[in-house]
Amino acid sequence: MPVLKNFHLEASDGRLAVMATDLELSILVEAQLVEASTAGAVMLPARKLLEIVNAAAEDELRMTVVGSDCHIECGSAKWDLKLSATPDQYPPLP
């Protein structure tokens, strides 16, 4: 399932949940102290997101999602991702 190559992110004011699964193993990580102007969920390609997070090191990431476009900024670095999956396509965690 191509959707399994994505992380499922859910943001609300003060909280970010990141989920991943291969249908046998699942992981759910929550972070607090997150600012979200709008609560919502998005699916991001796992490999690309890991690349971005590794490049960001200790800097703050700013993410904007509009429709199927995701814009991520960290310092002077910028990435634009086309989203191919929607959160409702993600399988329920076991």
GROMACS elastic network, one bead per residue, 0.5 to 0.9 nm:
[ bonds ]
;  ai    aj funct       b0    kb
    1     4     6  0.57515   500
    1     5     6  0.79095   500
    2     5     6  0.56664   500
    2     6     6  0.78686   500
    2    85     6  0.85808   500
    3     6     6  0.56713   500
    3     7     6  0.85956   500
    3    43     6  0.83317   500
    3    45     6  0.87078   500
    3    84     6  0.85720   500
    3    85     6  0.63539   500
    3    86     6  0.86163   500
    3    89     6  0.70413   500
    3    90     6  0.63857   500
    3    91     6  0.84356   500
    4     7     6  0.76524   500
    4    20     6  0.74797   500
    4    21     6  0.65372   500
    4    22     6  0.61628   500
    4    23     6  0.82318   500
    4    46     6  0.87755   500
    4    90     6  0.74925   500
    4    91     6  0.83572   500
    5    20     6  0.85604   500
    5    21     6  0.88086   500
    5    22     6  0.85496   500
    5    44     6  0.85319   500
    5    45     6  0.61033   500
    5    46     6  0.58166   500
    5    47     6  0.78144   500
    6    19     6  0.89715   500
    6    20     6  0.72156   500
    6    21     6  0.88585   500
    6    43     6  0.58733   500
    6    44     6  0.52084   500
    6    47     6  0.80368   500
    6    49     6  0.89202   500
    6    85     6  0.80856   500
    6    90     6  0.86622   500
    7    18     6  0.65585   500
    7    19     6  0.57643   500
    7    20     6  0.52606   500
    7    21     6  0.82903   500
    7    42     6  0.82587   500
    7    43     6  0.55891   500
    7    44     6  0.53334   500
    7    45     6  0.63203   500
    7    46     6  0.53862   500
    7    49     6  0.83116   500
    8    17     6  0.80371   500
    8    18     6  0.57504   500
    8    19     6  0.50569   500
    8    20     6  0.64894   500
    8    41     6  0.71154   500
    8    42     6  0.59570   500
    8    44     6  0.66502   500
    8    86     6  0.89408   500
    8    87     6  0.65520   500
    8    90     6  0.72676   500
    9    16     6  0.69678   500
    9    17     6  0.56514   500
    9    19     6  0.64386   500
    9    40     6  0.83185   500
    9    41     6  0.54651   500
    9    42     6  0.53426   500
    9    43     6  0.62078   500
    9    44     6  0.75759   500
    9    87     6  0.82898   500
   10    15     6  0.81933   500
   10    16     6  0.57345   500
   10    17     6  0.51471   500
   10    18     6  0.66440   500
   10    19     6  0.85255   500
   10    39     6  0.75554   500
   10    40     6  0.57053   500
   10    42     6  0.65891   500
   10    43     6  0.89104   500
   10    87     6  0.89401   500
   11    14     6  0.80372   500
   11    15     6  0.58653   500
   11    17     6  0.64752   500
   11    18     6  0.88456   500
   11    34     6  0.79250   500
   11    35     6  0.84423   500
   11    36     6  0.63984   500
   11    38     6  0.79191   500
   11    39     6  0.53209   500
   11    40     6  0.54820   500
   11    41     6  0.62551   500
   11    42     6  0.86937   500
   12    15     6  0.53346   500
   12    16     6  0.65232   500
   12    17     6  0.88886   500
   12    34     6  0.78043   500
   12    35     6  0.76015   500
   12    36     6  0.56253   500
   12    37     6  0.80484   500
   12    38     6  0.68840   500
   12    40     6  0.66644   500
   12    41     6  0.89099   500
   13    16     6  0.82223   500
   13    32     6  0.88887   500
   13    33     6  0.80946   500
   13    34     6  0.63578   500
   13    35     6  0.53869   500
   13    37     6  0.71039   500
   13    38     6  0.76603   500
   13    39     6  0.67464   500
   14    31     6  0.82159   500
   14    32     6  0.53967   500
   14    35     6  0.56802   500
   14    36     6  0.71719   500
   15    30     6  0.68781   500
   15    31     6  0.56863   500
   15    33     6  0.63107   500
   15    34     6  0.52959   500
   15    35     6  0.76541   500
   15    36     6  0.81737   500
   16    29     6  0.81855   500
   16    30     6  0.55431   500
   16    31     6  0.51060   500
   16    32     6  0.64352   500
   16    33     6  0.84382   500
   16    34     6  0.63571   500
   16    35     6  0.88406   500
   16    36     6  0.87330   500
   17    28     6  0.67886   500
   17    29     6  0.56544   500
   17    31     6  0.64540   500
   17    32     6  0.88876   500
   18    27     6  0.80283   500
   18    28     6  0.57222   500
   18    29     6  0.52360   500
   18    30     6  0.63510   500
   18    31     6  0.84101   500
   19    26     6  0.73424   500
   19    27     6  0.56582   500
   19    29     6  0.65456   500
   19    30     6  0.88052   500
   19    93     6  0.83169   500
   20    25     6  0.84424   500
   20    26     6  0.56603   500
   20    27     6  0.53828   500
   20    28     6  0.67515   500
   20    46     6  0.86812   500
   20    93     6  0.83441   500
   21    24     6  0.70594   500
   21    25     6  0.56607   500
   21    27     6  0.64066   500
   21    28     6  0.88829   500
   21    91     6  0.82920   500
   21    93     6  0.70371   500
   21    94     6  0.87560   500
   22    25     6  0.57520   500
   22    26     6  0.66807   500
   23    26     6  0.70160   500
   23    91     6  0.78529   500
   23    92     6  0.87935   500
   23    93     6  0.75829   500
   23    94     6  0.74203   500
   24    94     6  0.77225   500
   25    93     6  0.86748   500
   25    94     6  0.78800   500
   26    93     6  0.64238   500
   26    94     6  0.70710   500
   27    93     6  0.84277   500
   28    93     6  0.88592   500
   31    34     6  0.70544   500
   32    35     6  0.89202   500
   36    39     6  0.61907   500
   36    40     6  0.87234   500
   41    86     6  0.84963   500
   41    87     6  0.61778   500
   42    65     6  0.80200   500
   42    83     6  0.83855   500
   42    85     6  0.83182   500
   42    86     6  0.65104   500
   42    87     6  0.55427   500
   43    46     6  0.87759   500
   43    83     6  0.69823   500
   43    84     6  0.80950   500
   43    85     6  0.60433   500
   43    86     6  0.59049   500
   43    87     6  0.56440   500
   43    90     6  0.81923   500
   44    47     6  0.88609   500
   44    48     6  0.79215   500
   44    49     6  0.67085   500
   44    70     6  0.85186   500
   44    81     6  0.81856   500
   44    82     6  0.88260   500
   44    83     6  0.65934   500
   44    84     6  0.84419   500
   44    85     6  0.79519   500
   45    48     6  0.56100   500
   45    49     6  0.61195   500
   45    50     6  0.86776   500
   45    81     6  0.85521   500
   45    83     6  0.77717   500
   45    84     6  0.86071   500
   45    85     6  0.89100   500
   46    49     6  0.52023   500
   46    50     6  0.61435   500
   46    51     6  0.86566   500
   47    50     6  0.52043   500
   47    51     6  0.62764   500
   47    52     6  0.87535   500
   48    51     6  0.50282   500
   48    52     6  0.62575   500
   48    53     6  0.86896   500
   48    81     6  0.86929   500
   49    52     6  0.50555   500
   49    53     6  0.61342   500
   49    54     6  0.85376   500
   50    53     6  0.51022   500
   50    54     6  0.60516   500
   50    55     6  0.85095   500
   51    54     6  0.52275   500
   51    55     6  0.61730   500
   51    56     6  0.86217   500
   52    55     6  0.50932   500
   52    56     6  0.61032   500
   52    57     6  0.89119   500
   52    72     6  0.85422   500
   52    74     6  0.86965   500
   52    79     6  0.80967   500
   53    56     6  0.50152   500
   53    57     6  0.65908   500
   53    58     6  0.89437   500
   53    61     6  0.80830   500
   54    57     6  0.55389   500
   55    58     6  0.89796   500
   55    74     6  0.87513   500
   55    77     6  0.89574   500
   56    59     6  0.53948   500
   56    60     6  0.73533   500
   56    61     6  0.72360   500
   56    74     6  0.61597   500
   56    75     6  0.81460   500
   56    77     6  0.84835   500
   57    60     6  0.86611   500
   59    74     6  0.63680   500
   59    75     6  0.69630   500
   60    73     6  0.83495   500
   60    74     6  0.59612   500
   60    75     6  0.75261   500
   61    72     6  0.67857   500
   61    73     6  0.57951   500
   61    75     6  0.80457   500
   62    71     6  0.81349   500
   62    72     6  0.55877   500
   62    73     6  0.51522   500
   62    74     6  0.64634   500
   63    70     6  0.69155   500
   63    71     6  0.57004   500
   63    73     6  0.65388   500
   64    69     6  0.82201   500
   64    70     6  0.56696   500
   64    71     6  0.51438   500
   64    72     6  0.64692   500
   64    73     6  0.87740   500
   65    68     6  0.72609   500
   65    69     6  0.57419   500
   65    71     6  0.63851   500
   65    72     6  0.87163   500
   66    69     6  0.53627   500
   66    70     6  0.64790   500
   66    71     6  0.84736   500
   67    70     6  0.80693   500
   67    83     6  0.84349   500
   68    81     6  0.83731   500
   68    82     6  0.58362   500
   68    84     6  0.71318   500
   68    85     6  0.85468   500
   68    86     6  0.85906   500
   69    80     6  0.70787   500
   69    81     6  0.59313   500
   69    83     6  0.59677   500
   70    79     6  0.81593   500
   70    80     6  0.57524   500
   70    81     6  0.50632   500
   70    82     6  0.63757   500
   70    83     6  0.69645   500
   71    78     6  0.72857   500
   71    79     6  0.58324   500
   71    81     6  0.64210   500
   71    82     6  0.89667   500
   72    77     6  0.83759   500
   72    78     6  0.57321   500
   72    79     6  0.51546   500
   72    80     6  0.64142   500
   72    81     6  0.81180   500
   73    76     6  0.71371   500
   73    77     6  0.58001   500
   73    79     6  0.64934   500
   73    80     6  0.89233   500
   74    77     6  0.52761   500
   74    78     6  0.64841   500
   74    79     6  0.88449   500
   75    78     6  0.80669   500
   83    86     6  0.76368   500
   85    88     6  0.84446   500
   85    89     6  0.67462   500
   85    90     6  0.82378   500
   86    89     6  0.56016   500
   86    90     6  0.74139   500
   87    90     6  0.55343   500
   87    91     6  0.89994   500
   88    91     6  0.79822   500
   90    93     6  0.87350   500
   91    94     6  0.88626   500
